[in-house]
């Protein structure tokens, strides 16, 4: 079963989804090594971080959002290196 990371900004209520905790930490400048050992869900510096289990066979829309998010992250990373 796949999963994704759901991060809610507690200041403005915005929600972001990431394929991995590593990607989320890079994009939001969070300390990966401090967070990877914590049991999720956790609140860290005005962010609520939780892992959502995903059944790809049942939840096609969320699956597509996660895949598009990963593609967006890869594109932004590659453009930044040009």
N, CA, C and O atoms as a printed pandas DataFrame, in Angstrom:
     atom_number atom_name residue_name chain_id  residue_number  x_coord  y_coord  z_coord
0              1         N          UNK        A               1    0.855   -1.181    0.000
1              2        CA          UNK        A               1    0.000    0.000    0.000
2              3         C          UNK        A               1    0.897    1.239    0.000
3              4         O          UNK        A               1    1.857    1.326    0.766
4              5         N          UNK        A               2    0.576    2.166   -0.848
5              6        CA          UNK        A               2    1.333    3.411   -0.956
6              7         C          UNK        A               2    0.841    4.416    0.080
7              8         O          UNK        A               2   -0.210    4.244    0.698
8              9         N          UNK        A               3    1.629    5.463    0.249
9             10        CA          UNK        A               3    1.240    6.533    1.166
10            11         C          UNK        A               3    1.803    7.849    0.643
11            12         O          UNK        A               3    2.678    7.865   -0.223
12            13         N          UNK        A               4    1.294    8.931    1.173
13            14        CA          UNK        A               4    1.835   10.242    0.859
14            15         C          UNK        A               4    1.842   11.077    2.122
15            16         O          UNK        A               4    1.205   10.724    3.115
16            17         N          UNK        A               5    2.555   12.173    2.084
17            18        CA          UNK        A               5    2.685   13.065    3.227
18            19         C          UNK        A               5    1.760   14.254    3.007
19            20         O          UNK        A               5    1.826   14.923    1.976
20            21         N          UNK        A               6    0.912   14.505    3.970
21            22        CA          UNK        A               6   -0.021   15.633    3.931
22            23         C          UNK        A               6    0.454   16.647    4.962
23            24         O          UNK        A               6    0.575   16.326    6.144
24            25         N          UNK        A               7    0.726   17.873    4.515
25            26        CA          UNK        A               7    1.209   18.915    5.414
26            27         C          UNK        A               7    0.231   20.077    5.400
27            28         O          UNK        A               7   -0.077   20.641    4.349
28            29         N          UNK        A               8   -0.251   20.424    6.584
29            30        CA          UNK        A               8   -1.184   21.530    6.744
30            31         C          UNK        A               8   -0.477   22.672    7.447
31            32         O          UNK        A               8    0.095   22.491    8.522
32            33         N          UNK        A               9   -0.515   23.845    6.841
33            34        CA          UNK        A               9    0.045   25.042    7.466
34            35         C          UNK        A               9   -0.994   25.547    8.467
35            36         O          UNK        A               9   -2.095   25.930    8.073
36            37         N          UNK        A              10   -0.661   25.552    9.732
37            38        CA          UNK        A              10   -1.620   25.931   10.760
38            39         C          UNK        A              10   -1.882   27.432   10.797
39            40         O          UNK        A              10   -2.868   27.864   11.394
40            41         N          UNK        A              11   -1.031   28.227   10.179
41            42        CA          UNK        A              11   -1.245   29.677   10.140
42            43         C          UNK        A              11   -2.349   30.063    9.171
43            44         O          UNK        A              11   -3.250   30.824    9.524
44            45         N          UNK        A              12   -2.286   29.540    7.950
45            46        CA          UNK        A              12   -3.276   29.940    6.939
46            47         C          UNK        A              12   -4.194   28.806    6.483
47            48         O          UNK        A              12   -5.106   29.036    5.689
48            49         N          UNK        A              13   -3.970   27.604    6.965
49            50        CA          UNK        A              13   -4.844   26.486    6.638
50            51         C          UNK        A              13   -4.575   25.831    5.299
51            52         O          UNK        A              13   -5.320   24.937    4.898
52            53         N          UNK        A              14   -3.528   26.249    4.591
53            54        CA          UNK        A              14   -3.233   25.643    3.292
54            55         C          UNK        A              14   -2.727   24.213    3.484
55            56         O          UNK        A              14   -2.078   23.889    4.479
56            57         N          UNK        A              15   -3.044   23.372    2.505
57            58        CA          UNK        A              15   -2.695   21.951    2.567
58            59         C          UNK        A              15   -1.849   21.609    1.351
59            60         O          UNK        A              15   -2.156   22.020    0.232
60            61         N          UNK        A              16   -0.777   20.851    1.583
61            62        CA          UNK        A              16    0.090   20.389    0.504
62            63         C          UNK        A              16    0.287   18.894    0.641
63            64         O          UNK        A              16    0.291   18.355    1.748
64            65         N          UNK        A              17    0.450   18.228   -0.490
65            66        CA          UNK        A              17    0.711   16.795   -0.503
66            67         C          UNK        A              17    2.067   16.540   -1.147
67            68         O          UNK        A              17    2.428   17.176   -2.137
68            69         N          UNK        A              18    2.808   15.607   -0.574
69            70        CA          UNK        A              18    4.118   15.231   -1.098
70            71         C          UNK        A              18    4.215   13.717   -1.153
71            72         O          UNK        A              18    3.592   13.021   -0.351
72            73         N          UNK        A              19    4.987   13.211   -2.091
73            74        CA          UNK        A              19    5.153   11.767   -2.235
74            75         C          UNK        A              19    5.991   11.187   -1.102
75            76         O          UNK        A              19    5.746   10.061   -0.670
76            77         N          UNK        A              20    6.973   11.939   -0.616
77            78        CA          UNK        A              20    7.846   11.441    0.445
78            79         C          UNK        A              20    8.098   12.533    1.480
79            80         O          UNK        A              20    7.922   13.721    1.210
80            81         N          UNK        A              21    8.508   12.108    2.654
81            82        CA          UNK        A              21    8.873   13.056    3.700
82            83         C          UNK        A              21   10.115   13.840    3.295
83            84         O          UNK        A              21   10.245   15.019    3.623
84            85         N          UNK        A              22   11.016   13.191    2.589
85            86        CA          UNK        A              22   12.228   13.858    2.125
86            87         C          UNK        A              22   11.886   15.046    1.219
87            88         O          UNK        A              22   12.433   16.137    1.383
88            89         N          UNK        A              23   10.984   14.826    0.271
89            90        CA          UNK        A              23   10.583   15.902   -0.651
90            91         C          UNK        A              23    9.899   17.036    0.103
91            92         O          UNK        A              23   10.147   18.209   -0.174
92            93         N          UNK        A              24    9.049   16.689    1.045
93            94        CA          UNK        A              24    8.348   17.713    1.828
94            95         C          UNK        A              24    9.341   18.552    2.622
95            96         O          UNK        A              24    9.223   19.776    2.679
96            97         N          UNK        A              25   10.305   17.900    3.225
97            98        CA          UNK        A              25   11.294   18.629    4.027
98            99         C          UNK        A              25   12.148   19.544    3.163
99           100         O          UNK        A              25   12.488   20.652    3.578
100          101         N          UNK        A              26   12.495   19.091    1.967
101          102        CA          UNK        A              26   13.286   19.942    1.063
102          103         C          UNK        A              26   12.502   21.174    0.638
103          104         O          UNK        A              26   13.024   22.289    0.664
104          105         N          UNK        A              27   11.245   20.972    0.247
105          106        CA          UNK        A              27   10.443   22.083   -0.265
106          107         C          UNK        A              27   10.094   23.100    0.828
107          108         O          UNK        A              27   10.035   24.299    0.557
108          109         N          UNK        A              28    9.863   22.632    2.051
109          110        CA          UNK        A              28    9.444   23.524    3.135
110          111         C          UNK        A              28   10.581   23.879    4.090
111          112         O          UNK        A              28   10.372   24.561    5.094
112          113         N          UNK        A              29   11.790   23.410    3.765
113          114        CA          UNK        A              29   12.978   23.662    4.589
114          115         C          UNK        A              29   12.770   23.210    6.032
115          116         O          UNK        A              29   13.006   23.960    6.979
116          117         N          UNK        A              30   12.321   21.959    6.173
117          118        CA          UNK        A              30   12.131   21.342    7.489
118          119         C          UNK        A              30   13.277   20.377    7.749
119          120         O          UNK        A              30   13.874   19.871    6.799
120          121         N          UNK        A              31   13.602   20.108    9.011
121          122        CA          UNK        A              31   14.723   19.222    9.345
122          123         C          UNK        A              31   14.343   17.742    9.199
123          124         O          UNK        A              31   13.719   17.165   10.089
124          125         N          UNK        A              32   14.721   17.142    8.079
125          126        CA          UNK        A              32   14.358   15.753    7.786
126          127         C          UNK        A              32   14.838   14.793    8.875
127          128         O          UNK        A              32   14.077   13.935    9.323
128          129         N          UNK        A              33   16.080   14.929    9.296
129          130        CA          UNK        A              33   16.649   13.976   10.255
130          131         C          UNK        A              33   15.969   14.050   11.621
131          132         O          UNK        A              33   15.954   13.062   12.354
132          133         N          UNK        A              34   15.412   15.193   11.967
133          134        CA          UNK        A              34   14.669   15.306   13.224
134          135         C          UNK        A              34   13.270   14.722   13.085
135          136         O          UNK        A              34   12.739   14.148   14.036
136          137         N          UNK        A              35   12.676   14.862   11.917
137          138        CA          UNK        A              35   11.298   14.431   11.718
138          139         C          UNK        A              35   11.155   12.949   11.376
139          140         O          UNK        A              35   10.133   12.342   11.696
140          141         N          UNK        A              36   12.168   12.354   10.727
141          142        CA          UNK        A              36   12.018   10.974   10.274
142          143         C          UNK        A              36   11.888    9.991   11.435
143          144         O          UNK        A              36   11.311    8.916   11.269
144          145         N          UNK        A              37   12.406   10.338   12.585
145          146        CA          UNK        A              37   12.322    9.444   13.738
146          147         C          UNK        A              37   11.056    9.617   14.561
147          148         O          UNK        A              37   10.796    8.827   15.469
148          149         N          UNK        A              38   10.267   10.639   14.256
149          150        CA          UNK        A              38    9.047   10.908   15.009
150          151         C          UNK        A              38    7.880   10.111   14.444
151          152         O          UNK        A              38    7.823    9.818   13.249
152          153         N          UNK        A              39    6.971    9.774   15.314
153          154        CA          UNK        A              39    5.767    9.069   14.900
154          155         C          UNK        A              39    4.762   10.090   14.362
155          156         O          UNK        A              39    4.428   11.058   15.045
156          157         N          UNK        A              40    4.286    9.869   13.142
157          158        CA          UNK        A              40    3.335   10.792   12.525
158          159         C          UNK        A              40    1.923   10.417   12.926
159          160         O          UNK        A              40    1.648    9.229   13.093
160          161         N          UNK        A              41    1.019   11.358   13.087
161          162        CA          UNK        A              41    1.107   12.791   12.820
162          163         C          UNK        A              41    1.866   13.535   13.913
163          164         O          UNK        A              41    1.907   13.114   15.069
164          165         N          UNK        A              42    2.468   14.659   13.511
165          166        CA          UNK        A              42    3.236   15.492   14.421
166          167         C          UNK        A              42    3.031   16.955   14.024
167          168         O          UNK        A              42    2.812   17.265   12.854
168          169         N          UNK        A              43    3.105   17.839   15.002
169          170        CA          UNK        A              43    3.071   19.279   14.729
170          171         C          UNK        A              43    4.482   19.798   14.906
171          172         O          UNK        A              43    5.113   19.577   15.939
172          173         N          UNK        A              44    4.980   20.501   13.872
173          174        CA          UNK        A              44    6.345   21.019   13.900
174          175         C          UNK        A              44    6.342   22.418   13.301
175          176         O          UNK        A              44    6.053   22.592   12.116
176          177         N          UNK        A              45    6.661   23.413   14.117
177          178        CA          UNK        A              45    6.774   24.804   13.667
178          179         C          UNK        A              45    5.608   25.238   12.772
179          180         O          UNK        A              45    5.812   25.607   11.616
180          181         N          UNK        A              46    4.418   25.191   13.299
181          182        CA          UNK        A              46    3.199   25.629   12.606
182          183         C          UNK        A              46    2.807   24.760   11.411
183          184         O          UNK        A              46    2.003   25.194   10.586
184          185         N          UNK        A              47    3.349   23.555   11.293
185          186        CA          UNK        A              47    2.937   22.603   10.268
186          187         C          UNK        A              47    2.440   21.340   10.958
187          188         O          UNK        A              47    3.068   20.847   11.895
188          189         N          UNK        A              48    1.320   20.825   10.494
189          190        CA          UNK        A              48    0.855   19.506   10.934
190          191         C          UNK        A              48    1.242   18.532    9.827
191          192         O          UNK        A              48    0.821   18.685    8.680
192          193         N          UNK        A              49    2.039   17.542   10.174
193          194        CA          UNK        A              49    2.580   16.598    9.204
194          195         C          UNK        A              49    1.985   15.230    9.497
195          196         O          UNK        A              49    2.084   14.728   10.617
196          197         N          UNK        A              50    1.363   14.626    8.482
197          198        CA          UNK        A              50    0.776   13.304    8.671
198          199         C          UNK        A              50    0.977   12.454    7.427
199          200         O          UNK        A              50    1.098   12.964    6.313
200          201         N          UNK        A              51    1.009   11.152    7.646
201          202        CA          UNK        A              51    1.143   10.197    6.549
202          203         C          UNK        A              51   -0.240    9.623    6.262
203          204         O          UNK        A              51   -0.925    9.150    7.169
204          205         N          UNK        A              52   -0.640    9.668    5.005
205          206        CA          UNK        A              52   -1.937    9.164    4.584
206          207         C          UNK        A              52   -1.711    7.897    3.764
207          208         O          UNK        A              52   -1.007    7.918    2.755
208          209         N          UNK        A              53   -2.309    6.803    4.203
209          210        CA          UNK        A              53   -2.222    5.547    3.462
210          211         C          UNK        A              53   -3.133    5.639    2.250
211          212         O          UNK        A              53   -4.243    6.163    2.341
212          213         N          UNK        A              54   -2.677    5.143    1.136
213          214        CA          UNK        A              54   -3.380    5.312   -0.117
214          215         C          UNK        A              54   -3.569    3.965   -0.798
215          216         O          UNK        A              54   -2.618    3.201   -0.966
216          217         N          UNK        A              55   -4.795    3.686   -1.185
217          218        CA          UNK        A              55   -5.085    2.500   -1.963
218          219         C          UNK        A              55   -5.278    2.950   -3.405
219          220         O          UNK        A              55   -6.322    3.509   -3.742
220          221         N          UNK        A              56   -4.282    2.713   -4.263
221          222        CA          UNK        A              56   -4.326    3.211   -5.627
222          223         C          UNK        A              56   -5.506    2.646   -6.415
223          224         O          UNK        A              56   -5.989    3.291   -7.346
224          225         N          UNK        A              57   -5.970    1.465   -6.059
225          226        CA          UNK        A              57   -7.073    0.857   -6.798
226          227         C          UNK        A              57   -8.395    1.561   -6.533
227          228         O          UNK        A              57   -9.289    1.529   -7.379
228          229         N          UNK        A              58   -8.536    2.193   -5.380
229          230        CA          UNK        A              58   -9.800    2.824   -5.017
230          231         C          UNK        A              58   -9.793    4.335   -5.181
231          232         O          UNK        A              58  -10.833    4.925   -5.470
232          233         N          UNK        A              59   -8.663    4.959   -5.006
233          234        CA          UNK        A              59   -8.606    6.415   -4.947
234          235         C          UNK        A              59   -7.797    6.973   -6.118
235          236         O          UNK        A              59   -6.665    7.421   -5.936
236          237         N          UNK        A              60   -8.370    6.945   -7.304
237          238        CA          UNK        A              60   -7.654    7.362   -8.502
238          239         C          UNK        A              60   -7.319    8.851   -8.496
239          240         O          UNK        A              60   -6.235    9.229   -8.941
240          241         N          UNK        A              61   -8.208    9.699   -8.011
241          242        CA          UNK        A              61   -7.966   11.141   -8.020
242          243         C          UNK        A              61   -6.764   11.498   -7.157
243          244         O          UNK        A              61   -5.877   12.227   -7.599
244          245         N          UNK        A              62   -6.731   10.992   -5.935
245          246        CA          UNK        A              62   -5.605   11.284   -5.049
246          247         C          UNK        A              62   -4.319   10.705   -5.619
247          248         O          UNK        A              62   -3.258   11.317   -5.495
248          249         N          UNK        A              63   -4.398    9.538   -6.239
249          250        CA          UNK        A              63   -3.220    8.936   -6.859
250          251         C          UNK        A              63   -2.662    9.860   -7.933
251          252         O          UNK        A              63   -1.450   10.057   -8.019
252          253         N          UNK        A              64   -3.539   10.421   -8.746
253          254        CA          UNK        A              64   -3.107   11.330   -9.806
254          255         C          UNK        A              64   -2.481   12.583   -9.224
255          256         O          UNK        A              64   -1.488   13.076   -9.760
256          257         N          UNK        A              65   -3.032   13.110   -8.146
257          258        CA          UNK        A              65   -2.483   14.312   -7.508
258          259         C          UNK        A              65   -1.072   14.044   -7.003
259          260         O          UNK        A              65   -0.183   14.878   -7.175
260          261         N          UNK        A              66   -0.860   12.893   -6.382
261          262        CA          UNK        A              66    0.471   12.549   -5.874
262          263         C          UNK        A              66    1.453   12.427   -7.029
263          264         O          UNK        A              66    2.567   12.943   -6.950
264          265         N          UNK        A              67    1.053   11.746   -8.106
265          266        CA          UNK        A              67    1.944   11.572   -9.249
266          267         C          UNK        A              67    2.260   12.919   -9.896
267          268         O          UNK        A              67    3.412   13.167  -10.252
268          269         N          UNK        A              68    1.273   13.786  -10.056
269          270        CA          UNK        A              68    1.502   15.115  -10.617
270          271         C          UNK        A              68    2.416   15.923   -9.705
271          272         O          UNK        A              68    3.278   16.656  -10.188
272          273         N          UNK        A              69    2.237   15.799   -8.392
273          274        CA          UNK        A              69    3.094   16.510   -7.439
274          275         C          UNK        A              69    4.540   16.087   -7.551
275          276         O          UNK        A              69    5.440   16.923   -7.474
276          277         N          UNK        A              70    4.777   14.792   -7.734
277          278        CA          UNK        A              70    6.143   14.287   -7.889
278          279         C          UNK        A              70    6.732   14.808   -9.194
279          280         O          UNK        A              70    7.887   15.232   -9.223
280          281         N          UNK        A              71    5.956   14.781  -10.272
281          282        CA          UNK        A              71    6.433   15.287  -11.557
282          283         C          UNK        A              71    6.761   16.776  -11.458
283          284         O          UNK        A              71    7.764   17.224  -12.014
284          285         N          UNK        A              72    5.930   17.542  -10.760
285          286        CA          UNK        A              72    6.167   18.970  -10.568
286          287         C          UNK        A              72    7.469   19.184   -9.801
287          288         O          UNK        A              72    8.275   20.038  -10.170
288          289         N          UNK        A              73    7.676   18.415   -8.737
289          290        CA          UNK        A              73    8.891   18.544   -7.933
290          291         C          UNK        A              73   10.132   18.249   -8.778
291          292         O          UNK        A              73   11.128   18.966   -8.689
292          293         N          UNK        A              74   10.074   17.195   -9.597
293          294        CA          UNK        A              74   11.210   16.842  -10.446
294          295         C          UNK        A              74   11.464   17.943  -11.463
295          296         O          UNK        A              74   12.615   18.308  -11.702
296          297         N          UNK        A              75   10.410   18.476  -12.062
297          298        CA          UNK        A              75   10.554   19.550  -13.049
298          299         C          UNK        A              75   11.193   20.783  -12.429
299          300         O          UNK        A              75   12.120   21.357  -13.001
300          301         N          UNK        A              76   10.704   21.194  -11.268
301          302        CA          UNK        A              76   11.248   22.382  -10.591
302          303         C          UNK        A              76   12.714   22.156  -10.219
303          304         O          UNK        A              76   13.536   23.065  -10.337
304          305         N          UNK        A              77   13.037   20.939   -9.770
305          306        CA          UNK        A              77   14.413   20.627   -9.394
306          307         C          UNK        A              77   15.326   20.708  -10.614
307          308         O          UNK        A              77   16.420   21.267  -10.536
308          309         N          UNK        A              78   14.879   20.152  -11.743
309          310        CA          UNK        A              78   15.709   20.170  -12.945
310          311         C          UNK        A              78   15.847   21.577  -13.507
311          312         O          UNK        A              78   16.932   21.945  -13.958
312          313         N          UNK        A              79   14.797   22.366  -13.495
313          314        CA          UNK        A              79   14.859   23.742  -14.003
314          315         C          UNK        A              79   15.807   24.565  -13.139
315          316         O          UNK        A              79   16.545   25.409  -13.646
316          317         N          UNK        A              80   15.783   24.315  -11.833
317          318        CA          UNK        A              80   16.659   25.049  -10.930
318          319         C          UNK        A              80   18.136   24.771  -11.184
319          320         O          UNK        A              80   18.990   25.583  -10.829
320          321         N          UNK        A              81   18.443   23.629  -11.797
321          322        CA          UNK        A              81   19.839   23.254  -12.060
322          323         C          UNK        A              81   20.318   23.708  -13.425
323          324         O          UNK        A              81   21.495   23.545  -13.748
324          325         N          UNK        A              82   19.429   24.276  -14.235
325          326        CA          UNK        A              82   19.831   24.729  -15.577
326          327         C          UNK        A              82   20.620   26.015  -15.523
327          328         O          UNK        A              82   21.032   26.530  -16.562
